[in-house]
């Protein structure tokens, strides 16, 4: 695992990305936050995301809000391989997150493993300044 994957060449603005993701490890995480604490939890999680380059095996991280429940935040993250997932769990950055987030969380997070198989980003999205 940990092999490279084919990605469409970035030929300029408006070109989509299509990638096959063999061997990647994905986690969908439901984080129930204490009532009224979602903004504070998002601040902590956004600081975490800002520093993710310090975890080179963490290849993608999606931070999502639940439109139907203001006390739930969803995360989807994927890692290059099992070793990268283990490195993530023992990384100082993750340790920092585990000291900042627990006071904002109502219950333990729900974690479901969902390994990514293919990524497709439309040309319309890649044309935008993200």
N, C-alpha and C positions, 0 to 999 in steps of 0.2 A: 504494500500500500504506500501512500505518500507519493505516488507517481504524479507526473504532470498530466494535465488534461487539455484537450483541444479547446481553444477559444477562438471565436472569429477575430480576425485581425482588425484593429481599430483603424479604419481607413479615413476617418474624418468625422465631423459632426453628423449625427443622425444615423450612424451605423449601429445596428443591434449587436448584442452579445449573446452567443449561444455556446454553452459549455456542458460537457459531460463530466460528471464528478465521481469517478470510481473511488471507492474506499473511504469516502468522507464520512464523518460521524456527525450527526445532527441531533440537537436537543431542543424541544419545545418546552418552555418553562412558563407556568402560570404562577404569578406572584400576587397573592392577595394582600393588599396593603390595608393598614388601619384606616378607618373612616376619616376622610378629609386629608389623608397624608399622601395622596398620589403625586401631587406636585413635588413634594420633598423627595419621594422615592425616584421620580423622574430626574430630578437634579443629581442625585447620587449616581443613578445609572448612566446619565449623560456624561458625567465626569469619567466614569469607567470606560465608556465607549471612546471618549477622546484619547485615552491612553492605550488602546488595544494594539497599537503597533509594537508595544513591549511584549506581546504574546504572538510571535510569528506563526504559530500553528493554528491560531484562531483566524480563519479565513473570512468569515462573514458573521455579522451580528445585526439582528433586526430588533429594534425596540418599538413595541406597539402598545397602543392604548386600546382598551376594550370599549367600544362605543355604547355598550349596553350596561356596563358596570363600572362606575367611576372609582371603585376600590379594587380594580384588577389591572395589572400590567402584564403583558405577554412579552416573552423574549424568544427569539429563534436564533440559534447560533450553530455554526458548523466549524469543524476542526479537520485538519488535513488527514489525521489518522488517530488511532487509539493512543499512541504516545503523546500526540499533541493535546488530546483531551486530558490525559494524566498530568502533563506539564501545566495546563491551564489550572487545574484544581490545586496545584501546589505553588502557583506563581504568586509573587508578592502583590501584584495588582488584584488578583482574586481575593487574597487575604485582606487587602484594604476594603474591598467591597463587602466582605463578610463582617467587618467591624462597623461599617457605616449603615448598612441596610437593615439589620435585624430589628432595630428599634422602630422601624417604620412598617414592618410586616406583621400582619395579623396572625397568620398560620404559616406552617412550613410550605414551601413552594411545591407545586405539582410538576413532576418532570416526566416527559414522554420522549423516548428516543425516536426520531424521525430522520433517517439518513437521506441526505439530498442525492438525487440521481441526475438531474439535469437542471441547468439554469438557463432561462431565456429572459433577456431584457430587451424590450422593444427599441427600435430606432428612435421613436418619439421620446422615450425616456432618456436615452443616452445623448440626445441632442440638447437636452436641458442642462443648465448649469445646476448640478446637484450640490 
